[in-house]
Amino acid sequence: MSNFFNIREINHSLFKFINEFFGKNGFDHLMVILSEIFNPQIIIYQSLAITLACLYYLFLIRKNNSFKKQFLLITETLSSFFVSASIILIIVLIIKHYTLVERPFCHLKNIYVIDKIISTSKCNHSFPSGHTTIAVIMIASFWPLFTNFFKFIAVILLILVSISRIVSGAHYPFDIFGAIVIALPLTLYIRNRLNHFINYYNDKYNLFDKFLRHK
């Protein structure tokens, strides 16, 4: 498997370029913060924070005419996030277990490393990137809720998270690419199927109208 990730040295060359270009002490704090926010090991806290944020948003618009529409949309996106995270993170863990690709900081010498990020990283769990996976799941699940401004911010965040994983010495570029290839289509598919399911039963049984009949 390791030979696959060294085809024509593209993977290592890209890693070294990004690692050297962004590997500066001034970026360390930002990289650590991004790594903590999108850490898949704290998925429970991430889910709780996202749910509370959505509930707070619904509370703010509770008297608006668009409340029912927004309630349905948030239900769809929250469902997409929870189901996608549950399924895709398990898939990623299985892939990590069977590929056993070494992380850069365990395999390469003379690279920039952020100790606070790699301190809890296992050497042979490089592919694919779990942090990038959770970032993709979050962004793809909640994309319909974002304005154009927040879509731009979300893309920038994804890029920064990806860079942080390379700069820290935790992942190769192919790990990032693999996470996106795995997480994005699966999240979009799950979101589409859940939306179809929720809308079908809502139209058939008027579930949300009954639940929100006081509105």
N, C-alpha and C positions, 0 to 999 in steps of 0.2 A: 504493500500500500504506500509506503514512503516514497518509492520510485515514481508512483503516479503523481505525487505532489511536488516532484522535482523536475517535471518535464521541461527540458530546455532551460532549466534554472529560472524560469519566469517567476515562479512563486517566490523564490528566495531573493531574486533581484528586486521585485516589487516591494517585498518586505523591507529590505535594506534601505531602499530609496525613501519610503514613507517613514521608517523608523529614524533615519538620520535627519530627514528634513524637519519633522515635527518633534523630534526628541530633544526638547529643550526644557530646562527647569521651570521656566515661566508657565508652561502648559500643564504641569503636573497636577495642580489642584483641580483644574477643570476636568482633566482626564479621570481623576479619582472620583469626583462627584458624579460624572456621567456613568462611570463603571458601577457605582453603588446604586444609582437610580434604576438602571436597567439590569440589575443582577437577578438572574432567574431563580436564585436560591431564596429570594424574598418575595416570591410570587404572591404569597398570601397577603403581605402588607401592601404590595402594589395593587392587588385586586380590591382591598379594603379602601385604599385611598381613592381609586378610580370610582368605586361605587358611591362613596361619600360625596365626591365632587359632582357626580351625576345627580344625586338626590338633592344636593344644594342648588344646582342649576334648575331642577324641576320646581323646587320651592320658590325660587325667584320668579319663575314665569307661571306660577300656579293660577294667576288670574287672567292670563293672556288667552286670546282665542285660539292660539296655535298649541295650547297645552297638550291636547289629546294627540296631535300629530307628533309633537316632540317626545311625548311619553312613549309612543309606539316606536319611534326611531331609536330612542335610548335603550329601550328593551331589546331591540334587535341587535344593537351594537354591543351592549353588555353581554348578551348571550353569545354573540360571535367571539368576543374576547375570551370569556370563560371556557367555552368549548374548545376553541382553537388552542389556547394555552395548554389545556389539559392534554390534548391529543398530540400536538406538535412537539411539546417539550419532552414527552415520553419517547417520541420517534428520534429526537435529537440525542437523547441519552443512550438509546440503543445503538445509534450510529457511532457515537463516541466510543462506546464499549467495544464495538467490533472493528473499528478502523484503527484505534490506538495510535493516532498520529501524534508525534512528539511536538510539544510547544516550542516556539523559537528560543525562549530563555533557557530551555533545557538542552537545546541542540546546537545553537549557534553561539559563537564567541564574539566579543567586542561589539555588542549591540546595546542600545539604550533600553534600560529596564526601569519600571516603576515598581518598587518593592511592595508598596501598599496594595497594589492590584494583584500581583502574582503570588502573594504570600499564601493564599489558600487554593492556588491552582494546582491541579494534578498534571504531571508532566505529559502523560499520554492521552489527554482529553482535548486535543486541539481542534479537531474537525467534527462538526461545524461549530461556529461560535454561538454559544448560548445567549450571550448578551445581545448580539445582533438579532438573534431569533426572536427574543422577547420584544425588542424594539420594533421589529417588522410586524409582529402580531398586534401590538398596541396601535401602531399607526394605521395598518390596513383595516383593523376592526372599526376604528373610530373615524376613519377618513370621511364618511358621509356627514359627520357632525361638524367638520372643520370648515371655516371660511377659507378663502384663498390665502389670506395672511397666515393662518395657522397651518395650512398645508405646506406653505413655504418653510415655516419654522420647523415643522415635523421632518421634512426632508433634510434640512440642515442638521437637525439633531441626530438623524440616522447616520449621516456622513460623519459627524463628530464622534458618535459612539463607535463606529467602525474604525476610525483613525485611532481612538483611544485604546482599542484592543491591540492594534498593531504597534503603537508607540510604547505601550507597556511591556511588550515582549510576550504577550499571552497568545497571540494568534497571527497566522499568515493571512495574506489577502485572499487566498483560496478558501480559507475558513469562513471569511466574511461572505464571499460570493456564494459558497455552499449554503450558508444559513439563509440568505435571501432567496435562492432558488428553491429551497425546501419550504420555507415559511410563507412566502408571499402567495404562491398559487394555492396552497392548502388553506390559508386563511381566507382568501377570496372565495374559494369553493365552499368552505364551511359557512361563511357569512351569507352567500347566495342561497344555500339550501335552508339555513335557519330562517332567513327572511321570508322565503317561500312558505315554509312550514307555519311560521307565526302569522303571516298575513292570511293564509288559507283558513286557519282555524279561527282567526279573528273575524274574518268575513262570514264564516259559516255559523259561528255561535255568538258573535258580537261580544267577545270576551272583554275587550277593553272598554266598550261602551257600558257594559254592566258594572265593571269595576270602577269606572269613572262617571257613573250616572249622575253624581251630584254636581258635575261640572257643567 
